[in-house]
Amino acid sequence: MSHRPLPGRRSVLRGSLAASAALSLPTALGAAPAFARSGRPTAGWGVQAGDVTCDSGLVWVRSDRPARMIVETSATESFRDPHRRNGPLLGPGTDFTGTTRLRGLPSGEQIHYRVLLADPDDPRRTGEPVTGTFRTASAKRRDGVRFVWSGDLAGQGWGINPEFGGYRIYDAMGALDPDFFLCSGDTIYADGPITESVALPDGRTWRNTTTEEKAKVAETLAEFRGNFRYNLLDEKLRAFNARVPSIVQWDDHEVTNNWYPGEILTDSRYTEKRVDVLAARARRAFSEYVPTSTLRRPGGRVHRVQHHGPLLDVFVLDMRTYRNANSPGDQPTDPQGILGREQLEWLERELSRSRAVWKVIASDMPIGLVVPDGTNIEAVAQGDPGKPLGRELQIAELLRFVKHRRITGTVWLTADVHHTSAQHYLPSKAAFTDFEPFWEFVSGPLNAGAFPANALDGTFGPDRVFVKAPTTANVSPADGFQFFGEVDIDGPSGELTVRLREQDGTVLFTQTLQPGLVGQ
């Protein structure tokens, strides 16, 4: 629906950026950068951008040794008359990662940047610059917004397979020229070791790139950091990062499967059984490798609202940090729920303050799909189609709040369940009826095992309008069922169009929503 041509404003940049990513191969792949200057810092893990607004953005890099981060920006790819910003000193305390905030940028413009790493003892000694680009959010509604979303990367033993083309879904997402990428969690599988090869049911062999840190479940800080570095070994992911900024949330596999605060593991693979200890290490590694300013502050948090001009606010939820223990979910009262009281009140407050046309609720877990954890419930829905119980009570409160405060333009996006689907929630079909109709769209995985569609819970009246999922569990990426979603907000009309796509970009389902409505 966007009035912008789909071929994209970055098309002229892709060749040079892809070449830059290819030349900057990490030494873990056995190749140093082709033009590295001997003895000088190098940035073989590429660059990333995040927290992009109308006038600012956050740039990330990792060095191979102590270095001073320097960022130069320009309105052109030639870097004529660049503006220089000195960033932090990168050292072992952050695993040699760092970010620099770029402020005072023009809205709705392509920003070209390059990161130089300088010897802290001799600033004249710098490594070869690594380039990237992003587009600031436009302050003008007519410019529209386009973004993509998905989740679940390197899960169930399906890692980077060079014979398959690596994480090739990133090429298809990048081809849409999105303003940003919303990663809906499970950014790593810290609990999922990657072996050199996996036998496929038809006799073929899936061959993974492997590393020492991915050979076992992550327990130490070094192992969690290694899990994030593993994904950056993929050339397509690094090239995508260099041209598309991100909004990232976490779910369970950044720590371990289906975790909750206070849990004590019984999994024999772990010597550290305290989930709180593992989660603290995972959170630190996440804050080091994801360009998100809220996590780098003292007492930082994952949940936040990202403003993207007059058309869009993205409300990033954290359904891990504040949840109660997984249970059958049938308790008649549940004040803590899956969000925690403080986060729920924050979300209600920020939704009521938002003046954006569209309010995307980025949920790391689905609302009406039953996600089991053994005999307990992992997500919200617990399979009883009657009145809200357990964690459903918080969602009922939120939906009631949206209705009675007349909050317009809410849309739910999620991943987690390793298939793609569209659910339309209708009070006319629900046991709980004090809400306005809304849509929830599911897309994923990026590169992980695919699974059959989850059962629906009728409490909030979900009507599954579309679904594509395998009939057997843990289908490999070689057999398809890898998905991402696209959201395109047309500036002149304000219409929001969701397209659910396969890993090659093929459109499977399209739904267009109208602006200014509380429910639809």
Steps between C-alpha positions, in 0.01 A plus 500: 500500500796733533543767239874436508646284220597158633839472324629713781711800570789285612531300180807694388666426833454127512795401287750702699353401836494132413858525384594672825333224700674231297840659541450539874480130574575420865820312557291221657410406143865470416535824306624833621371815328662523159615857554577491874800703604741286693485545875203736492149443636250334267120482503445160341156455658350780297289790618142536617262786570204523736278741693452705181267800539429812296829660608723231653633147477725262690798340321663176623836338431732236644878522488751218510707683764490814718407796280335840494174499304467788252193556282489724195171589331419652164204577278672316216666165453819677392535646854570846376526739797436230765396586854712318760386377842733343753347197665596283797816307570432135420651242732450160661237631742248508213664226291647782286152614390369855519241742369501866406188716496462719192291809576379798303434302182257619232165320498400269217849496352749230413792516743830351387743413776836337537661369815872526557682327782804686628792373703435650848872577536535654155178645353671534161513123470153394384367189336313496172159670540182292490204670334127491559186698433155556643205725437375722780127499571314765307324778687267526199206262499483490120830310477352180642676220692603151398652242735545123527483269799577141598685305770665170593854471365729192508254285692460124539851435366450674165785748483694672224516262204720643220371237257145627564609860453528588869228716650362574156166634627686826578551558127124481440426736790764748387361501145184671632706802609346515850542795732584255780485135610302398807657186648234337718730297723697176510787690342730216600446148626728497801354162596539352151845359415600498133666186366698472177234297320140385538350210307176597323210251468547463123866405528648844437740659748472848648849640566548775757774751561600433860687676779626400842236707681218333302618149584308496831226687683608849603572546870791742530500861385760405237269230364202736478716753321617228265140420409446857381827496307398173333215663310729781386711244315230503234581730208136566410415601855796738519407659167140540618614657829709750306198639316192434717474623863335276756260496793576188704322326787577177678308186591606173662782362285732790578528312832341154492175341385180624670687668787345712771656695789595288799499174306744226599589279204488122501666479156812283535684703236536789743746523788356841592140420591389847615313666214538842662879468472479388136251777418728768645789382282276473193359847561850646517601333173173614341569859606850480350401357162164671435499875419239599759570792730245404769697187589831681537369734769519412871199285576434481127198321360388322185146644490478842340312704243676592176356807330521496120351827387129595499384171348645242736590417860641153574434373854763236574387256772707282732304187586796336677649720770185565705289187447395263773586130497353290223194315628174350367379861482161439659525732800208745539732788600846572360629855566855423380404316183735495205586873492519590866291781645757775436542413131124471446444845652785637288342356185156641581649840577710514182214379281275773636772762436578388146386727219630274224250380241605138558607336825676170436519281809812290451426194708762230536223239549155459342180576690245238395726210396556230758875458561555214749792442737445136586182498707537874562440802279787696347316793342159657580224271374448182705251311283184573701267697269307645793548818703856637544718313747867521593704719266194562284376737771773755422425487129129544573581808708711644220238433231233657718724804554550545125125486441391738774779751440413495128860428397513470123724306264628212715649199319676201661813350338680191628711195409604216740287211369696428180223535245310791348136589556246780534244506784202734515375530859124556517286573808207330326689169523665555837424404859640837609326768296604837645741590219500617140609268214870492424753315283802294602753397236760226553813453290813291540737327521791677332724191504379230738281195516140547384209354697129424454249772583408536868146448624284807555340603830151652465517736799562805278326358193787450253402417144799354316461666161825364355767251600793327337685240705647154453318189621808359676729648762843657450496522122839628385548826306599283202134398476359851522254641754725795582302824516508873554237771498485842339306803623445783251332820624387725218559866581217673311224257602641374830406143406712223651560189290647180644651242270612161625789375287712189450878505521536583129261794534191333352182657640272246671235724655407868495278702734438875485378689807346846517637781721318682779296205630499355851421154369471332160 
